[in-house]
Amino acid sequence: MNKKITLLGGGSWGTALAKLLSENGHKVTVWLRDDNQCRELTQTKVNKKYLPKVRIPDNILFTSNINEAVKDAEILLLVTPTQMIRGVLKQINDEYKDNKIIINASKGIEIGTMNLVSDIVDEETKNSAFAVLSGPSHAEEVGLSMPTAITIACNNKDVAEEIQDIFMSSYFRVYTNEDVIGAELGGALKNIIALGAGISDGVGYGDNAKAALMNRGIVEIARLGIAMGADVHTFYGLSGIGDLIVTCTSRHSRNWNAGYLIGQGLTKDEAIKKIGMVVEGIPTTYAAYELSKKLKVDMPIVDAMYDVVENNADVKEAVNKLMLRDKKEEKL
């Protein structure tokens, strides 16, 4: 069941997934904006900027012509930053982007519209089957063929199982789930908590603080998810707690790293510049803050994170406010 698959984006995650799919026997094309990067990857077979330790298979095609990239594709895999996805889809001619299986492997919420990627795809394409790939999966480890387990969420069971077969390998285990909203929210919102975990570590707080942040963080994620129609059980799985754990505790995590730098005294912009890659937790903080107010969902950690990234609030003062809130029962 070999498929023609086009990845829109060639950062670290795109490179790792392209390698996996190529190894599984699929015809893989990767679209990149930059002609020079396309030539470099084609010639060197190494993504020196994003995934320097991984050898890229010879049969992966790189191109900067988006319509050529997607023309014959059966599956489009979105691995561009969430805030760019709508613009990327608008570049594709209608006859090449409709009636496709579209899989989102990015994690975030669109600022302004507060749309999930499923909403963006629904607005920008026609008759497409949408799925989301989510779970604890650092590109650095997937690229080196280290054991990984993720979830593919799709409301069409047949499509979910088809995608499951496409991605499954000896080191990449895939589970299916029908809760698209829950998988999208878990993947997006955990980046906010990971940003906070990095700040906590950067300031010098201990394991107790980070454990509390992660636990109460998943509670807030579940609250918003329930308000948006997700299944609470999704947040106990790979795209919920699983992804939260790996992103809050690993130095591979760009969100943790950005938070650590902020905790060390850098501004939001300085931290982003030093990371050199998109830090999804920052724009997602803004979107989640607006969503929580719109839906009247209590999310004190998100409120604190918003105050830090938007108003440059003192981190220790923000923690103090969280700790001294009115006492309450432990529940959703």
C-alpha positions in Angstrom: 0.0 0.0 0.0 2.6 2.5 -1.1 1.3 6.1 -1.1 2.4 9.4 -2.6 2.8 11.7 0.4 3.8 15.4 0.4 5.1 17.1 3.5 4.5 20.8 3.7 7.5 21.9 5.7 11.0 20.5 6.3 12.1 21.4 9.8 13.2 18.9 12.3 9.8 17.1 12.6 9.2 17.2 8.9 12.6 15.7 8.2 12.1 12.9 10.8 8.7 12.0 9.4 9.9 12.1 5.8 12.6 9.6 6.7 10.1 7.3 8.5 7.6 7.4 5.6 10.4 6.8 3.0 11.7 3.8 5.0 8.1 2.5 5.0 8.1 2.4 1.2 6.1 5.5 0.4 7.0 8.0 -2.3 7.8 11.1 -0.3 8.1 14.8 -1.4 9.0 17.6 0.9 8.1 21.2 0.1 10.3 24.0 1.4 10.0 27.7 0.9 13.8 28.2 0.4 15.4 27.2 -2.9 18.9 27.1 -1.2 17.7 24.8 1.5 16.2 22.4 -1.1 19.5 22.3 -3.0 21.4 21.7 0.3 19.2 18.9 1.4 19.2 17.3 -2.0 23.0 17.4 -2.3 24.1 16.7 1.3 21.2 14.5 2.5 21.5 16.1 5.9 19.3 18.8 7.5 22.2 20.6 9.1 20.1 23.4 10.7 17.4 21.3 12.2 18.4 17.6 12.4 22.1 17.3 11.8 22.6 13.8 13.1 20.1 12.2 10.8 20.9 10.9 7.3 18.1 11.6 4.8 17.2 8.7 2.4 18.2 9.3 -1.2 14.7 8.8 -2.6 13.1 11.8 -0.9 12.4 14.7 -3.3 12.8 18.3 -2.1 11.2 21.2 -4.0 10.2 24.8 -3.5 7.3 24.6 -6.0 4.3 24.0 -3.8 1.9 23.1 -6.6 4.3 20.6 -8.2 4.9 19.2 -4.7 1.2 18.5 -4.1 -0.1 17.9 -7.6 -0.1 14.1 -7.5 -0.1 13.6 -3.8 -2.7 11.3 -2.1 -1.8 12.6 1.3 -0.7 16.0 2.5 1.2 16.2 5.8 1.2 19.6 7.5 4.5 20.2 9.4 4.6 24.0 9.1 4.1 26.2 12.2 0.4 26.5 13.0 0.3 30.3 12.4 1.5 29.7 8.8 -0.8 26.8 7.8 -3.6 28.9 6.5 -1.2 30.9 4.3 0.4 27.8 3.0 -2.9 26.2 2.0 -3.9 29.4 0.2 -0.9 29.0 -2.0 -2.1 25.7 -3.3 -4.3 25.6 -6.4 -7.8 24.3 -5.5 -7.6 21.3 -7.8 -4.5 20.1 -5.9 -5.7 20.6 -2.3 -9.2 19.2 -2.4 -10.3 15.6 -1.9 -7.1 14.7 -0.1 -6.3 13.1 3.2 -4.7 15.9 5.2 -2.8 15.1 8.3 -1.7 17.8 10.8 1.6 17.2 12.6 1.9 20.7 14.0 0.6 21.8 17.4 -1.1 25.1 18.1 -4.1 27.3 17.9 -4.4 30.1 15.3 -4.1 33.6 16.9 -7.0 35.9 16.1 -9.5 33.3 14.9 -8.7 30.9 17.8 -9.2 28.1 15.3 -7.8 24.7 15.6 -6.0 23.3 12.5 -9.0 21.2 11.8 -11.0 24.4 11.5 -8.5 26.0 9.2 -8.4 22.9 6.9 -12.2 22.8 6.8 -12.3 26.4 5.7 -9.5 26.2 3.1 -10.1 22.9 1.5 -13.1 20.8 0.2 -14.1 17.2 0.8 -10.8 16.5 2.6 -10.4 13.8 5.3 -8.6 15.4 8.3 -6.5 13.7 10.9 -4.1 14.8 13.6 -0.8 13.1 14.5 0.0 13.8 18.1 1.9 12.4 21.1 5.3 12.3 22.8 7.6 12.4 19.8 10.7 14.5 19.7 12.1 14.7 16.1 15.6 14.1 17.4 14.6 10.6 18.6 12.3 9.6 15.8 15.0 10.6 13.3 17.4 8.2 15.0 14.8 5.4 15.0 14.2 5.4 18.7 11.0 3.7 20.0 8.1 6.1 19.9 4.3 5.8 20.3 1.8 8.4 19.0 -1.9 8.8 18.3 -3.6 9.4 15.0 -7.0 11.0 15.6 -9.6 11.1 12.9 -13.4 10.9 13.0 -13.4 8.5 10.0 -12.3 5.1 11.4 -11.3 3.7 8.0 -9.1 6.7 7.3 -7.5 6.5 10.8 -6.6 2.8 10.2 -5.2 3.6 6.8 -3.0 6.3 8.2 -2.0 3.9 11.1 -0.8 1.4 8.5 1.2 4.1 6.6 3.1 5.2 9.7 3.6 2.0 11.7 7.1 0.7 11.9 9.4 -1.3 14.2 10.2 1.9 16.1 7.0 4.0 15.5 3.9 2.6 17.1 0.6 4.3 16.2 -2.8 4.1 18.1 -6.1 5.4 16.7 -8.5 7.8 18.3 -11.8 9.4 17.1 -11.4 12.5 19.3 -9.8 15.1 16.9 -10.6 18.1 19.1 -9.1 16.5 22.2 -5.9 15.4 20.3 -5.4 18.8 18.8 -6.0 20.6 22.2 -3.7 18.3 24.1 -0.9 18.8 21.6 -1.3 22.5 21.5 -1.9 23.4 25.1 0.9 21.2 26.6 3.3 23.7 25.0 2.1 26.4 27.3 2.7 24.2 30.3 6.1 23.2 29.0 7.0 26.8 28.7 6.0 27.2 32.3 8.0 24.1 33.3 11.1 25.6 31.7 10.5 28.9 33.5 10.2 27.0 36.8 13.5 25.2 36.2 15.2 28.4 35.0 14.2 30.3 38.1 15.5 27.4 40.2 12.4 25.9 41.6 12.4 22.1 42.3 10.7 18.9 41.2 7.7 19.6 43.5 6.8 22.8 41.6 7.2 21.2 38.2 5.1 18.2 39.2 2.4 20.4 40.5 2.5 22.5 37.3 2.2 19.5 35.1 -0.6 18.0 37.1 -2.7 21.1 37.4 -1.8 21.9 33.8 -3.5 18.8 32.4 -6.5 19.7 34.5 -6.7 23.1 32.8 -6.3 21.5 29.4 -9.1 19.0 30.1 -11.4 21.8 31.3 -11.0 23.7 28.1 -11.3 20.5 26.1 -14.6 19.6 27.7 -15.9 23.0 27.0 -15.0 22.6 23.4 -16.6 19.1 23.1 -13.6 16.8 23.6 -13.6 13.5 25.4 -11.9 13.9 28.8 -10.3 10.5 28.4 -8.2 11.7 25.5 -6.2 13.9 27.9 -5.1 10.8 29.8 -3.5 9.3 26.7 -0.5 9.8 24.5 -1.7 13.1 23.0 -2.5 14.4 26.5 -0.4 13.4 29.5 2.1 11.5 27.3 2.9 14.6 25.3 2.8 16.8 28.3 5.4 14.7 30.2 8.0 14.6 27.4 7.6 18.3 26.5 7.9 19.4 30.1 10.9 17.3 31.1 13.1 17.0 28.0 15.9 19.3 26.9 14.9 18.5 23.3 11.8 20.6 23.9 12.1 24.1 22.4 9.2 25.2 24.6 11.0 24.1 27.7 14.2 25.7 26.5 12.5 29.0 25.8 10.9 28.9 29.2 14.2 28.1 30.8 15.8 31.2 29.2 12.9 33.4 30.3 13.3 32.0 33.8 17.0 32.9 33.6 16.0 36.5 32.9 15.7 36.8 29.1 12.7 38.5 27.5 10.3 36.5 25.4 11.8 37.9 22.2 15.4 37.3 23.3 14.5 33.7 24.1 12.8 33.1 20.7 15.9 34.5 18.9 18.2 32.3 20.9 16.2 29.1 20.2 16.2 29.9 16.5 13.0 27.9 15.8 9.3 28.5 16.3 8.3 28.3 19.9 4.6 27.3 19.5 3.8 27.7 23.3 4.1 31.5 23.0 1.4 32.2 20.3 -0.7 29.4 21.8 -0.6 31.1 25.2 -2.3 34.1 23.6 -4.9 32.0 21.8 -5.7 29.8 24.8 -6.0 33.0 27.0 -8.6 34.4 24.6 -10.4 31.1 24.3 -10.6 30.7 28.1 -12.2 34.1 28.4 -14.6 33.5 25.6 -15.8 30.1 27.0 -15.6 31.2 30.6 -13.1 28.4 31.6 -11.0 28.9 34.6 -7.3 28.5 33.6 -5.1 30.2 36.2 -1.8 28.8 34.8 -2.6 30.1 31.4 -3.5 33.4 32.9 -0.1 33.5 34.7 1.7 32.5 31.5 -0.1 35.2 29.5 0.9 37.8 32.1 4.6 36.7 31.8 4.8 36.6 28.0 2.6 39.6 27.3 3.2 41.9 30.2 6.7 40.7 31.2 5.4 40.0 34.7 7.9 39.0 37.3 8.0 35.2 37.3 8.2 34.7 41.1 5.3 37.2 41.6 3.2 35.3 39.1 3.9 32.0 41.0 3.1 33.8 44.3 -0.3 34.8 42.9 -1.0 31.2 41.8 -0.1 29.8 45.2 -2.2 32.3 47.2 -5.4 32.0 45.2 -8.5 31.0 47.2 -8.4 27.5 48.6 -10.5 24.9 46.7 -11.2 21.2 46.2 -9.0 19.1 43.8 -11.2 18.6 40.8 -11.8 19.6 37.3 
